[in-house]
């Protein structure tokens, strides 16, 4: 993902606003990679994971943005969120692999 967004930035350097958005995605992907690395290190040390309450709709929205840019315009994608979806308690690093 990080490489994809870096490519997007290089292709859109003439469009400053689009480049800023892509840079934000690069930063978010790097943060998710960092969280996953921490999770893997904690697992290797058998540490207890830290959970927090998450909205799955927020997780899906985050993944949707990345997927739309990655799969391109030739693939149609429809996302239907559940307005009354319950919150879940999970380790945010687990969900970061998805976004």
Gaussian input, Z-matrix of N, CA and C with variables (Angstrom, degrees):
# hf/3-21g

backbone

0 1
 N
 C     1     B1
 C     2     B2     1     A1
 N     3     B3     2     A2     1     D1
 C     4     B4     3     A3     2     D2
 C     5     B5     4     A4     3     D3
 N     6     B6     5     A5     4     D4
 C     7     B7     6     A6     5     D5
 C     8     B8     7     A7     6     D6
 N     9     B9     8     A8     7     D7
 C    10    B10     9     A9     8     D8
 C    11    B11    10    A10     9     D9
 N    12    B12    11    A11    10    D10
 C    13    B13    12    A12    11    D11
 C    14    B14    13    A13    12    D12
 N    15    B15    14    A14    13    D13
 C    16    B16    15    A15    14    D14
 C    17    B17    16    A16    15    D15
 N    18    B18    17    A17    16    D16
 C    19    B19    18    A18    17    D17
 C    20    B20    19    A19    18    D18
 N    21    B21    20    A20    19    D19
 C    22    B22    21    A21    20    D20
 C    23    B23    22    A22    21    D21
 N    24    B24    23    A23    22    D22
 C    25    B25    24    A24    23    D23
 C    26    B26    25    A25    24    D24
 N    27    B27    26    A26    25    D25
 C    28    B28    27    A27    26    D26
 C    29    B29    28    A28    27    D27
 N    30    B30    29    A29    28    D28
 C    31    B31    30    A30    29    D29
 C    32    B32    31    A31    30    D30
 N    33    B33    32    A32    31    D31
 C    34    B34    33    A33    32    D32
 C    35    B35    34    A34    33    D33
 N    36    B36    35    A35    34    D34
 C    37    B37    36    A36    35    D35
 C    38    B38    37    A37    36    D36
 N    39    B39    38    A38    37    D37
 C    40    B40    39    A39    38    D38
 C    41    B41    40    A40    39    D39
 N    42    B42    41    A41    40    D40
 C    43    B43    42    A42    41    D41
 C    44    B44    43    A43    42    D42
 N    45    B45    44    A44    43    D43
 C    46    B46    45    A45    44    D44
 C    47    B47    46    A46    45    D45
 N    48    B48    47    A47    46    D46
 C    49    B49    48    A48    47    D47
 C    50    B50    49    A49    48    D48
 N    51    B51    50    A50    49    D49
 C    52    B52    51    A51    50    D50
 C    53    B53    52    A52    51    D51
 N    54    B54    53    A53    52    D52
 C    55    B55    54    A54    53    D53
 C    56    B56    55    A55    54    D54
 N    57    B57    56    A56    55    D55
 C    58    B58    57    A57    56    D56
 C    59    B59    58    A58    57    D57
 N    60    B60    59    A59    58    D58
 C    61    B61    60    A60    59    D59
 C    62    B62    61    A61    60    D60
 N    63    B63    62    A62    61    D61
 C    64    B64    63    A63    62    D62
 C    65    B65    64    A64    63    D63
 N    66    B66    65    A65    64    D64
 C    67    B67    66    A66    65    D65
 C    68    B68    67    A67    66    D66
 N    69    B69    68    A68    67    D67
 C    70    B70    69    A69    68    D68
 C    71    B71    70    A70    69    D69
 N    72    B72    71    A71    70    D70
 C    73    B73    72    A72    71    D71
 C    74    B74    73    A73    72    D72
 N    75    B75    74    A74    73    D73
 C    76    B76    75    A75    74    D74
 C    77    B77    76    A76    75    D75
 N    78    B78    77    A77    76    D76
 C    79    B79    78    A78    77    D77
 C    80    B80    79    A79    78    D78
 N    81    B81    80    A80    79    D79
 C    82    B82    81    A81    80    D80
 C    83    B83    82    A82    81    D81
 N    84    B84    83    A83    82    D82
 C    85    B85    84    A84    83    D83
 C    86    B86    85    A85    84    D84
 N    87    B87    86    A86    85    D85
 C    88    B88    87    A87    86    D86
 C    89    B89    88    A88    87    D87
 N    90    B90    89    A89    88    D88
 C    91    B91    90    A90    89    D89
 C    92    B92    91    A91    90    D90
 N    93    B93    92    A92    91    D91
 C    94    B94    93    A93    92    D92
 C    95    B95    94    A94    93    D93
 N    96    B96    95    A95    94    D94
 C    97    B97    96    A96    95    D95
 C    98    B98    97    A97    96    D96
 N    99    B99    98    A98    97    D97
 C   100   B100    99    A99    98    D98
 C   101   B101   100   A100    99    D99
 N   102   B102   101   A101   100   D100
 C   103   B103   102   A102   101   D101
 C   104   B104   103   A103   102   D102
 N   105   B105   104   A104   103   D103
 C   106   B106   105   A105   104   D104
 C   107   B107   106   A106   105   D105
 N   108   B108   107   A107   106   D106
 C   109   B109   108   A108   107   D107
 C   110   B110   109   A109   108   D108
 N   111   B111   110   A110   109   D109
 C   112   B112   111   A111   110   D110
 C   113   B113   112   A112   111   D111
 N   114   B114   113   A113   112   D112
 C   115   B115   114   A114   113   D113
 C   116   B116   115   A115   114   D114
 N   117   B117   116   A116   115   D115
 C   118   B118   117   A117   116   D116
 C   119   B119   118   A118   117   D117
 N   120   B120   119   A119   118   D118
 C   121   B121   120   A120   119   D119
 C   122   B122   121   A121   120   D120
 N   123   B123   122   A122   121   D121
 C   124   B124   123   A123   122   D122
 C   125   B125   124   A124   123   D123
 N   126   B126   125   A125   124   D124
 C   127   B127   126   A126   125   D125
 C   128   B128   127   A127   126   D126
 N   129   B129   128   A128   127   D127
 C   130   B130   129   A129   128   D128
 C   131   B131   130   A130   129   D129
 N   132   B132   131   A131   130   D130
 C   133   B133   132   A132   131   D131
 C   134   B134   133   A133   132   D132
 N   135   B135   134   A134   133   D133
 C   136   B136   135   A135   134   D134
 C   137   B137   136   A136   135   D135
 N   138   B138   137   A137   136   D136
 C   139   B139   138   A138   137   D137
 C   140   B140   139   A139   138   D138
 N   141   B141   140   A140   139   D139
 C   142   B142   141   A141   140   D140
 C   143   B143   142   A142   141   D141
 N   144   B144   143   A143   142   D142
 C   145   B145   144   A144   143   D143
 C   146   B146   145   A145   144   D144
 N   147   B147   146   A146   145   D145
 C   148   B148   147   A147   146   D146
 C   149   B149   148   A148   147   D147
 N   150   B150   149   A149   148   D148
 C   151   B151   150   A150   149   D149
 C   152   B152   151   A151   150   D150
 N   153   B153   152   A152   151   D151
 C   154   B154   153   A153   152   D152
 C   155   B155   154   A154   153   D153
 N   156   B156   155   A155   154   D154
 C   157   B157   156   A156   155   D155
 C   158   B158   157   A157   156   D156
 N   159   B159   158   A158   157   D157
 C   160   B160   159   A159   158   D158
 C   161   B161   160   A160   159   D159
 N   162   B162   161   A161   160   D160
 C   163   B163   162   A162   161   D161
 C   164   B164   163   A163   162   D162
 N   165   B165   164   A164   163   D163
 C   166   B166   165   A165   164   D164
 C   167   B167   166   A166   165   D165
 N   168   B168   167   A167   166   D166
 C   169   B169   168   A168   167   D167
 C   170   B170   169   A169   168   D168
 N   171   B171   170   A170   169   D169
 C   172   B172   171   A171   170   D170
 C   173   B173   172   A172   171   D171
 N   174   B174   173   A173   172   D172
 C   175   B175   174   A174   173   D173
 C   176   B176   175   A175   174   D174
 N   177   B177   176   A176   175   D175
 C   178   B178   177   A177   176   D176
 C   179   B179   178   A178   177   D177
 N   180   B180   179   A179   178   D178
 C   181   B181   180   A180   179   D179
 C   182   B182   181   A181   180   D180
 N   183   B183   182   A182   181   D181
 C   184   B184   183   A183   182   D182
 C   185   B185   184   A184   183   D183
 N   186   B186   185   A185   184   D184
 C   187   B187   186   A186   185   D185
 C   188   B188   187   A187   186   D186
 N   189   B189   188   A188   187   D187
 C   190   B190   189   A189   188   D188
 C   191   B191   190   A190   189   D189
 N   192   B192   191   A191   190   D190
 C   193   B193   192   A192   191   D191
 C   194   B194   193   A193   192   D192
 N   195   B195   194   A194   193   D193
 C   196   B196   195   A195   194   D194
 C   197   B197   196   A196   195   D195
 N   198   B198   197   A197   196   D196
 C   199   B199   198   A198   197   D197
 C   200   B200   199   A199   198   D198
 N   201   B201   200   A200   199   D199
 C   202   B202   201   A201   200   D200
 C   203   B203   202   A202   201   D201
 N   204   B204   203   A203   202   D202
 C   205   B205   204   A204   203   D203
 C   206   B206   205   A205   204   D204
 N   207   B207   206   A206   205   D205
 C   208   B208   207   A207   206   D206
 C   209   B209   208   A208   207   D207
 N   210   B210   209   A209   208   D208
 C   211   B211   210   A210   209   D209
 C   212   B212   211   A211   210   D210
 N   213   B213   212   A212   211   D211
 C   214   B214   213   A213   212   D212
 C   215   B215   214   A214   213   D213
 N   216   B216   215   A215   214   D214
 C   217   B217   216   A216   215   D215
 C   218   B218   217   A217   216   D216
 N   219   B219   218   A218   217   D217
 C   220   B220   219   A219   218   D218
 C   221   B221   220   A220   219   D219
 N   222   B222   221   A221   220   D220
 C   223   B223   222   A222   221   D221
 C   224   B224   223   A223   222   D222
 N   225   B225   224   A224   223   D223
 C   226   B226   225   A225   224   D224
 C   227   B227   226   A226   225   D225
 N   228   B228   227   A227   226   D226
 C   229   B229   228   A228   227   D227
 C   230   B230   229   A229   228   D228
 N   231   B231   230   A230   229   D229
 C   232   B232   231   A231   230   D230
 C   233   B233   232   A232   231   D231
 N   234   B234   233   A233   232   D232
 C   235   B235   234   A234   233   D233
 C   236   B236   235   A235   234   D234
 N   237   B237   236   A236   235   D235
 C   238   B238   237   A237   236   D236
 C   239   B239   238   A238   237   D237
 N   240   B240   239   A239   238   D238
 C   241   B241   240   A240   239   D239
 C   242   B242   241   A241   240   D240
 N   243   B243   242   A242   241   D241
 C   244   B244   243   A243   242   D242
 C   245   B245   244   A244   243   D243
 N   246   B246   245   A245   244   D244
 C   247   B247   246   A246   245   D245
 C   248   B248   247   A247   246   D246
 N   249   B249   248   A248   247   D247
 C   250   B250   249   A249   248   D248
 C   251   B251   250   A250   249   D249
 N   252   B252   251   A251   250   D250
 C   253   B253   252   A252   251   D251
 C   254   B254   253   A253   252   D252
 N   255   B255   254   A254   253   D253
 C   256   B256   255   A255   254   D254
 C   257   B257   256   A256   255   D255
 N   258   B258   257   A257   256   D256
 C   259   B259   258   A258   257   D257
 C   260   B260   259   A259   258   D258
 N   261   B261   260   A260   259   D259
 C   262   B262   261   A261   260   D260
 C   263   B263   262   A262   261   D261
 N   264   B264   263   A263   262   D262
 C   265   B265   264   A264   263   D263
 C   266   B266   265   A265   264   D264
 N   267   B267   266   A266   265   D265
 C   268   B268   267   A267   266   D266
 C   269   B269   268   A268   267   D267
 N   270   B270   269   A269   268   D268
 C   271   B271   270   A270   269   D269
 C   272   B272   271   A271   270   D270
 N   273   B273   272   A272   271   D271
 C   274   B274   273   A273   272   D272
 C   275   B275   274   A274   273   D273
 N   276   B276   275   A275   274   D274
 C   277   B277   276   A276   275   D275
 C   278   B278   277   A277   276   D276
 N   279   B279   278   A278   277   D277
 C   280   B280   279   A279   278   D278
 C   281   B281   280   A280   279   D279
 N   282   B282   281   A281   280   D280
 C   283   B283   282   A282   281   D281
 C   284   B284   283   A283   282   D282
 N   285   B285   284   A284   283   D283
 C   286   B286   285   A285   284   D284
 C   287   B287   286   A286   285   D285
 N   288   B288   287   A287   286   D286
 C   289   B289   288   A288   287   D287
 C   290   B290   289   A289   288   D288
 N   291   B291   290   A290   289   D289
 C   292   B292   291   A291   290   D290
 C   293   B293   292   A292   291   D291
 N   294   B294   293   A293   292   D292
 C   295   B295   294   A294   293   D293
 C   296   B296   295   A295   294   D294

   B1=1.4461
   B2=1.5202
   B3=1.3226
   B4=1.4551
   B5=1.5244
   B6=1.3112
   B7=1.4608
   B8=1.5219
   B9=1.3266
   B10=1.4690
   B11=1.5197
   B12=1.3160
   B13=1.4591
   B14=1.5104
   B15=1.3094
   B16=1.4579
   B17=1.5309
   B18=1.3272
   B19=1.4618
   B20=1.5223
   B21=1.3255
   B22=1.4636
   B23=1.5299
   B24=1.3236
   B25=1.4620
   B26=1.5195
   B27=1.3117
   B28=1.4635
   B29=1.5272
   B30=1.3278
   B31=1.4629
   B32=1.5249
   B33=1.3188
   B34=1.4664
   B35=1.5228
   B36=1.2926
   B37=1.4575
   B38=1.5227
   B39=1.3290
   B40=1.4507
   B41=1.5226
   B42=1.3021
   B43=1.4663
   B44=1.5275
   B45=1.3229
   B46=1.4573
   B47=1.5239
   B48=1.3257
   B49=1.4672
   B50=1.5304
   B51=1.3125
   B52=1.4654
   B53=1.5260
   B54=1.3234
   B55=1.4690
   B56=1.5204
   B57=1.3205
   B58=1.4709
   B59=1.5206
   B60=1.3181
   B61=1.4675
   B62=1.5260
   B63=1.3246
   B64=1.4609
   B65=1.5217
   B66=1.3113
   B67=1.4605
   B68=1.5315
   B69=1.3160
   B70=1.4670
   B71=1.5174
   B72=1.3245
   B73=1.4665
   B74=1.5337
   B75=1.3298
   B76=1.4671
   B77=1.5270
   B78=1.3134
   B79=1.4682
   B80=1.5268
   B81=1.3202
   B82=1.4743
   B83=1.5234
   B84=1.3348
   B85=1.4644
   B86=1.5225
   B87=1.3140
   B88=1.4699
   B89=1.5248
   B90=1.3228
   B91=1.4677
   B92=1.5306
   B93=1.3322
   B94=1.4640
   B95=1.5270
   B96=1.3265
   B97=1.4652
   B98=1.5212
   B99=1.3105
   B100=1.4611
   B101=1.5258
   B102=1.3258
   B103=1.4652
   B104=1.5294
   B105=1.3275
   B106=1.4597
   B107=1.5261
   B108=1.3156
   B109=1.4655
   B110=1.5237
   B111=1.3226
   B112=1.4644
   B113=1.5229
   B114=1.3366
   B115=1.4640
   B116=1.5207
   B117=1.3223
   B118=1.4580
   B119=1.5209
   B120=1.3169
   B121=1.4676
   B122=1.5238
   B123=1.3219
   B124=1.4629
   B125=1.5238
   B126=1.3229
   B127=1.4615
   B128=1.5306
   B129=1.3059
   B130=1.4633
   B131=1.5324
   B132=1.3310
   B133=1.4704
   B134=1.5191
   B135=1.3277
   B136=1.4657
   B137=1.5290
   B138=1.3210
   B139=1.4536
   B140=1.5259
   B141=1.3268
   B142=1.4538
   B143=1.5290
   B144=1.3115
   B145=1.4562
   B146=1.5330
   B147=1.3132
   B148=1.4584
   B149=1.5213
   B150=1.3174
   B151=1.4553
   B152=1.5180
   B153=1.3257
   B154=1.4642
   B155=1.5190
   B156=1.2993
   B157=1.4603
   B158=1.5306
   B159=1.3338
   B160=1.4571
   B161=1.5217
   B162=1.3103
   B163=1.4611
   B164=1.5236
   B165=1.3248
   B166=1.4557
   B167=1.5278
   B168=1.3156
   B169=1.4633
   B170=1.5249
   B171=1.3286
   B172=1.4688
   B173=1.5209
   B174=1.3267
   B175=1.4640
   B176=1.5304
   B177=1.3386
   B178=1.4680
   B179=1.5286
   B180=1.3280
   B181=1.4677
   B182=1.5231
   B183=1.3042
   B184=1.4598
   B185=1.5256
   B186=1.3152
   B187=1.4624
   B188=1.5289
   B189=1.3234
   B190=1.4667
   B191=1.5237
   B192=1.3061
   B193=1.4633
   B194=1.5214
   B195=1.3026
   B196=1.4613
   B197=1.5265
   B198=1.3323
   B199=1.4618
   B200=1.5202
   B201=1.3189
   B202=1.4695
   B203=1.5220
   B204=1.3268
   B205=1.4604
   B206=1.5231
   B207=1.3118
   B208=1.4627
   B209=1.5287
   B210=1.3434
   B211=1.4650
   B212=1.5168
   B213=1.3153
   B214=1.4558
   B215=1.5083
   B216=1.3253
   B217=1.4651
   B218=1.5211
   B219=1.3268
   B220=1.4661
   B221=1.5306
   B222=1.3178
   B223=1.4610
   B224=1.5244
   B225=1.3297
   B226=1.4668
   B227=1.5291
   B228=1.3073
   B229=1.4620
   B230=1.5289
   B231=1.3201
   B232=1.4620
   B233=1.5189
   B234=1.3151
   B235=1.4640
   B236=1.5207
   B237=1.3220
   B238=1.4607
   B239=1.5241
   B240=1.3240
   B241=1.4577
   B242=1.5284
   B243=1.3109
   B244=1.4602
   B245=1.5333
   B246=1.3267
   B247=1.4703
   B248=1.5329
   B249=1.3165
   B250=1.4630
   B251=1.5281
   B252=1.3220
   B253=1.4544
   B254=1.5213
   B255=1.3135
   B256=1.4552
   B257=1.5195
   B258=1.3060
   B259=1.4621
   B260=1.5217
   B261=1.3252
   B262=1.4552
   B263=1.5158
   B264=1.3147
   B265=1.4595
   B266=1.5133
   B267=1.3333
   B268=1.4607
   B269=1.5169
   B270=1.3005
   B271=1.4567
   B272=1.5263
   B273=1.3301
   B274=1.4594
   B275=1.5267
   B276=1.3053
   B277=1.4702
   B278=1.5190
   B279=1.3400
   B280=1.4546
   B281=1.5191
   B282=1.3292
   B283=1.4511
   B284=1.5196
   B285=1.3238
   B286=1.4639
   B287=1.5163
   B288=1.3334
   B289=1.4556
   B290=1.5154
   B291=1.3282
   B292=1.4584
   B293=1.5190
   B294=1.3516
   B295=1.4448
   B296=1.4562
   A1=110.82
   A2=116.09
   A3=118.86
   A4=109.48
   A5=116.47
   A6=119.96
   A7=111.65
   A8=117.30
   A9=119.81
   A10=110.99
   A11=117.15
   A12=119.67
   A13=112.13
   A14=117.74
   A15=119.97
   A16=109.90
   A17=116.79
   A18=120.95
   A19=110.66
   A20=116.80
   A21=120.32
   A22=110.41
   A23=116.87
   A24=120.48
   A25=109.97
   A26=116.82
   A27=119.11
   A28=111.56
   A29=117.46
   A30=121.00
   A31=112.71
   A32=118.07
   A33=121.24
   A34=113.39
   A35=117.60
   A36=119.18
   A37=112.76
   A38=117.78
   A39=119.29
   A40=112.11
   A41=117.97
   A42=122.80
   A43=108.21
   A44=117.43
   A45=122.47
   A46=113.55
   A47=117.47
   A48=119.84
   A49=111.34
   A50=116.91
   A51=120.37
   A52=110.21
   A53=116.95
   A54=120.58
   A55=110.20
   A56=118.32
   A57=121.20
   A58=111.09
   A59=116.90
   A60=120.54
   A61=110.35
   A62=116.60
   A63=120.03
   A64=111.53
   A65=116.93
   A66=119.96
   A67=109.89
   A68=116.91
   A69=120.23
   A70=111.42
   A71=116.76
   A72=120.74
   A73=110.72
   A74=116.14
   A75=119.58
   A76=109.99
   A77=116.06
   A78=120.21
   A79=110.98
   A80=117.09
   A81=120.18
   A82=110.64
   A83=117.37
   A84=120.49
   A85=110.79
   A86=116.67
   A87=120.18
   A88=110.40
   A89=117.00
   A90=120.28
   A91=110.87
   A92=116.60
   A93=119.55
   A94=110.85
   A95=116.75
   A96=120.23
   A97=110.57
   A98=116.27
   A99=120.71
   A100=110.82
   A101=116.51
   A102=120.45
   A103=110.89
   A104=116.69
   A105=119.92
   A106=110.54
   A107=116.96
   A108=120.50
   A109=110.39
   A110=116.96
   A111=120.77
   A112=110.87
   A113=115.37
   A114=119.42
   A115=110.75
   A116=117.44
   A117=120.96
   A118=111.51
   A119=116.63
   A120=120.11
   A121=110.85
   A122=116.70
   A123=119.99
   A124=110.42
   A125=116.89
   A126=120.70
   A127=110.10
   A128=115.92
   A129=119.76
   A130=111.25
   A131=116.02
   A132=120.63
   A133=111.96
   A134=117.39
   A135=123.56
   A136=112.07
   A137=116.70
   A138=120.45
   A139=109.82
   A140=115.75
   A141=121.58
   A142=108.58
   A143=116.36
   A144=120.86
   A145=109.98
   A146=114.73
   A147=120.28
   A148=108.40
   A149=115.38
   A150=119.65
   A151=110.38
   A152=114.39
   A153=120.67
   A154=107.67
   A155=116.67
   A156=121.92
   A157=107.88
   A158=115.46
   A159=121.90
   A160=111.17
   A161=115.15
   A162=121.77
   A163=107.66
   A164=116.59
   A165=119.29
   A166=111.39
   A167=117.41
   A168=119.94
   A169=110.38
   A170=117.55
   A171=120.81
   A172=110.95
   A173=116.16
   A174=120.43
   A175=109.96
   A176=116.47
   A177=120.50
   A178=110.34
   A179=118.28
   A180=121.10
   A181=110.99
   A182=116.59
   A183=121.05
   A184=111.22
   A185=116.24
   A186=121.02
   A187=110.52
   A188=116.77
   A189=120.81
   A190=110.95
   A191=117.71
   A192=121.09
   A193=111.09
   A194=116.20
   A195=120.36
   A196=110.28
   A197=116.63
   A198=120.20
   A199=112.49
   A200=116.94
   A201=119.84
   A202=111.01
   A203=117.14
   A204=120.16
   A205=111.45
   A206=116.87
   A207=120.58
   A208=112.37
   A209=117.12
   A210=119.55
   A211=112.84
   A212=118.06
   A213=120.75
   A214=113.74
   A215=114.19
   A216=120.99
   A217=113.58
   A218=117.88
   A219=120.40
   A220=113.21
   A221=117.64
   A222=121.83
   A223=108.38
   A224=115.67
   A225=120.58
   A226=109.28
   A227=115.67
   A228=120.12
   A229=108.30
   A230=115.55
   A231=121.11
   A232=107.92
   A233=115.89
   A234=121.34
   A235=107.67
   A236=115.88
   A237=121.57
   A238=108.09
   A239=115.85
   A240=121.07
   A241=110.21
   A242=115.72
   A243=120.93
   A244=108.05
   A245=117.51
   A246=119.61
   A247=113.53
   A248=117.35
   A249=120.22
   A250=111.70
   A251=116.05
   A252=121.17
   A253=110.36
   A254=116.56
   A255=121.09
   A256=110.79
   A257=115.50
   A258=120.83
   A259=108.36
   A260=116.59
   A261=121.42
   A262=109.35
   A263=115.58
   A264=120.19
   A265=107.22
   A266=115.70
   A267=120.38
   A268=109.48
   A269=115.19
   A270=121.05
   A271=107.15
   A272=118.76
   A273=120.98
   A274=112.64
   A275=118.00
   A276=120.07
   A277=110.83
   A278=118.30
   A279=120.85
   A280=110.41
   A281=116.96
   A282=121.36
   A283=111.12
   A284=117.43
   A285=119.35
   A286=111.69
   A287=117.53
   A288=119.21
   A289=110.70
   A290=116.54
   A291=119.78
   A292=111.20
   A293=119.21
   A294=120.11
   A295=111.00
   D1=-42.21
   D2=-178.71
   D3=-60.49
   D4=-42.80
   D5=179.61
   D6=-65.40
   D7=-38.09
   D8=177.98
   D9=-60.16
   D10=-47.44
   D11=-178.80
   D12=-68.21
   D13=-33.53
   D14=175.23
   D15=-62.63
   D16=-39.00
   D17=176.86
   D18=-64.97
   D19=-42.32
   D20=178.22
   D21=-58.64
   D22=-43.82
   D23=-179.57
   D24=-62.25
   D25=-45.51
   D26=-178.15
   D27=-63.19
   D28=-32.38
   D29=178.93
   D30=-77.09
   D31=-21.73
   D32=-173.05
   D33=-115.61
   D34=22.22
   D35=-177.22
   D36=-59.19
   D37=-26.18
   D38=178.18
   D39=-74.89
   D40=-17.56
   D41=177.90
   D42=-106.62
   D43=95.10
   D44=-172.30
   D45=-59.84
   D46=-40.98
   D47=-177.33
   D48=-67.40
   D49=-43.64
   D50=177.79
   D51=-64.22
   D52=-38.38
   D53=178.93
   D54=-63.81
   D55=-40.41
   D56=178.22
   D57=-62.27
   D58=-41.51
   D59=178.80
   D60=-63.57
   D61=-43.22
   D62=178.99
   D63=-65.19
   D64=-38.28
   D65=177.30
   D66=-62.69
   D67=-38.73
   D68=175.81
   D69=-61.06
   D70=-39.38
   D71=177.38
   D72=-66.40
   D73=-38.93
   D74=177.65
   D75=-61.09
   D76=-44.88
   D77=179.45
   D78=-62.83
   D79=-42.65
   D80=179.23
   D81=-64.07
   D82=-40.88
   D83=178.83
   D84=-64.42
   D85=-39.61
   D86=178.39
   D87=-65.19
   D88=-38.77
   D89=177.63
   D90=-64.76
   D91=-40.21
   D92=177.24
   D93=-65.26
   D94=-38.35
   D95=177.35
   D96=-63.90
   D97=-39.27
   D98=177.65
   D99=-64.21
   D100=-43.39
   D101=179.47
   D102=-64.04
   D103=-39.50
   D104=178.97
   D105=-66.26
   D106=-40.51
   D107=177.49
   D108=-60.92
   D109=-43.21
   D110=177.80
   D111=-61.93
   D112=-40.35
   D113=179.30
   D114=-63.86
   D115=-43.87
   D116=179.77
   D117=-64.05
   D118=-40.54
   D119=177.29
   D120=-65.48
   D121=-40.35
   D122=178.47
   D123=-65.09
   D124=-40.43
   D125=178.66
   D126=-62.88
   D127=-42.23
   D128=-179.80
   D129=-63.51
   D130=-31.23
   D131=178.85
   D132=-92.67
   D133=0.62
   D134=-179.55
   D135=62.56
   D136=34.61
   D137=178.08
   D138=-77.94
   D139=155.04
   D140=176.49
   D141=-77.25
   D142=131.34
   D143=179.71
   D144=-74.40
   D145=150.63
   D146=177.73
   D147=-99.73
   D148=119.81
   D149=-178.07
   D150=-99.89
   D151=159.36
   D152=172.47
   D153=-148.88
   D154=165.44
   D155=-178.93
   D156=-79.12
   D157=127.88
   D158=-177.89
   D159=-124.55
   D160=147.94
   D161=171.38
   D162=-95.49
   D163=119.49
   D164=178.59
   D165=-65.32
   D166=-28.56
   D167=175.66
   D168=-62.14
   D169=-40.49
   D170=177.39
   D171=-64.03
   D172=-40.46
   D173=178.44
   D174=-63.04
   D175=-45.30
   D176=-179.87
   D177=-63.85
   D178=-41.48
   D179=178.43
   D180=-59.90
   D181=-41.28
   D182=179.21
   D183=-64.26
   D184=-44.61
   D185=179.45
   D186=-66.58
   D187=-37.35
   D188=-178.71
   D189=-59.20
   D190=-44.88
   D191=-179.04
   D192=-59.66
   D193=-43.06
   D194=-179.34
   D195=-68.18
   D196=-44.61
   D197=-178.62
   D198=-62.26
   D199=-41.66
   D200=-178.95
   D201=-59.43
   D202=-40.69
   D203=179.08
   D204=-73.55
   D205=-34.39
   D206=-175.43
   D207=-76.25
   D208=-44.19
   D209=-175.47
   D210=-81.08
   D211=-18.24
   D212=176.94
   D213=84.57
   D214=179.60
   D215=-175.35
   D216=-80.16
   D217=-15.09
   D218=-176.68
   D219=-77.20
   D220=-6.66
   D221=178.96
   D222=-117.60
   D223=126.20
   D224=177.71
   D225=-83.66
   D226=136.22
   D227=179.66
   D228=-134.57
   D229=131.31
   D230=177.75
   D231=-123.94
   D232=130.15
   D233=179.79
   D234=-115.67
   D235=128.26
   D236=178.18
   D237=-119.47
   D238=109.17
   D239=-179.67
   D240=-88.67
   D241=150.19
   D242=177.76
   D243=-93.33
   D244=115.82
   D245=-176.31
   D246=-65.54
   D247=-26.46
   D248=-177.10
   D249=-109.27
   D250=26.87
   D251=-178.42
   D252=-67.51
   D253=136.51
   D254=178.79
   D255=-70.46
   D256=154.06
   D257=172.61
   D258=-78.19
   D259=156.79
   D260=177.99
   D261=-123.80
   D262=154.05
   D263=173.69
   D264=-105.17
   D265=118.72
   D266=-175.94
   D267=-153.12
   D268=166.49
   D269=174.77
   D270=-77.99
   D271=119.75
   D272=-178.26
   D273=-57.54
   D274=-28.92
   D275=178.86
   D276=-64.62
   D277=-32.15
   D278=176.64
   D279=-62.30
   D280=-41.77
   D281=-177.71
   D282=-76.40
   D283=-23.72
   D284=-177.69
   D285=-65.41
   D286=-23.83
   D287=177.36
   D288=-66.20
   D289=-26.02
   D290=-178.51
   D291=-82.49
   D292=-28.74
   D293=-175.10
   D294=-104.72

